[in-house]
Amino acid sequence: MSTLRSFLEGPDMSGTISTEQALIYTMVTMSGVEGKINAVELAEIRQLVQVLPIFREFDEHRLVTVAQEAGDILQDKEGLAAILGLVKQALPHRLRETAYALAVEIAASDLAVGKEELRFLAMLRDALDLDKLVTAALERSAIARYQRP
């Protein structure tokens, strides 16, 4: 049985994830879209989980496990589509912009945004039905935060 199938047919049979898992899956997916997970981006994920109010109820000790779950799902042929579907299902509309903002934050954290990262952002925007002007503003905000002197 594939990793994705075993996850979706796991103990609770629902294939649903928590809000915090959805946000972490989004960040991990952004970090890994170019085929490797960058140490700078992983450190940024950890810091965001530690400081953002959205993660206040999340047990930080579960971060590695949740990140590994996302990685396991991404190993499946349909893993990226599955991640996008799980994230959309788990997030209320009001938190979809948050997921996009976190993905942008991870992409910008190593000061280099590649083609695959841009492609994933477009896929995420479309999957979450986000407005292009809103996503452009979130992207511009990250650029401003990561400017060098």
N, C-alpha and C positions, 0 to 999 in steps of 0.2 A: 504494500500500500504506500502511495507517495506521502511525503511529508505534509503536503498541503491537505490531502484527503484525510490523513490521520488527525491533523489539527481540526479540520472542519467537522470531523465525526468523533471528536474527543469525548471526554466524560460527560460534558453537559449537552452535547449534540447540537448546540445552537450555532456554533461558529461565530459567536459575537465576542467582542472584546470591550474593555472598559475605555472610557474617554482618555485616560492617561496612557493606556497601551496604544491607542490609535495615534496619539501625538508622538509617542516614542517610535512606533513603527514608521511614521512619516519621516522623522529625523534620521533614523537608521537607514531607511531606504535612500534618502537624499545622500547620505554619507557613502553609501555603497554603489551608487549608480554607475560609477566609472570602473567598477570591477574590484576595487579595493577600498577598505575602510581606513580613512585617514586618521592618524592619532590626534591631530589638532581638532578635527571635527568630533571625535569621540569625547575629548575633554570638554568641548563646548556643550555637547549633549548632557554630560554629567552636570555641568554647572547650571544649565537651564533647568534641569530637573530639581536641583537643589534650591534655586532661588525664586522660580516663578510660582505665583499663587495657584495656578491651575494644578500644580503637582503637590500641593500642601498635604493632601490625604494619601499620597502615593508613598509606599515603603521604598525608599531609595535603594535598599538592599536587593530589591527585585529588578533593578535596572538591567543588570547583566543578563538575567534570565529572559526578560522581555525583549531585549535587543537580540538575543540568540533566537528567540521565537521568530522574530521578523526575518532574521537571516536565513533560518530554515525554510520559511515560506518562500522567500525569494529564490531559493535553489530550485524550486519547481518550475517547470516550463511556463506555467500560467501564474507564477508567483507575483509578478508586478501587478497584474490585473486583480489578483486576489487581495493584495495589500490595499490597493485603491478602493476596492469594494468594501472591505472590512472597515477601513477608515471612514468612508462615507456613511456606512450603516451605523457606526458607533458614535459619530459626532452630530450633535444637534446643529442646526444652521448657524446659531450664534457663535459656535466654536470652529467653524470651517475656515474662517479667515485666520484664526489663531494657528491652525495646522499649517496653512500656507506661510504665515509669517515665520514659524519655526523652521520650516524647510528652507526658506530664504536665508535665515540666520545661519543655518548649518552650511549652506552653500557659500556664503560670504566669509565665514570664519577663517578659512585658510587663505583668503585674499585672492582666490582664483576660482572663477566659475566657468566650467567647461561646457561643451556642447551637450553632453549627456545630462548634466545637471539642469541646463536650460530646457531640454526636452522633457525631463521629469516634471519640472515646474509647470510646463504647459499642460502635461497630462493631469497633474494634480488640480490645476485650475479648472480644467474641463470636467474632471470627475466630481469635483465638489461644487460645480455650478457657480463659480465665483466670477464676479464682474471684472472685466479686464482693467478698468480704471483703478479699482481697489487693489488689484494685484500689482499693478504698475507702481502705485503709491507705496505699497509694502516693500517692493524691490528697491525703490529710490531711497526709502528710509534706511535700509540696510547698507546701501552704498554710502550714504552720508555717515553712518556710524563707523564704517571700516576704512574711511579715508586715511591716507598717510600724509604726513606733513610735506 
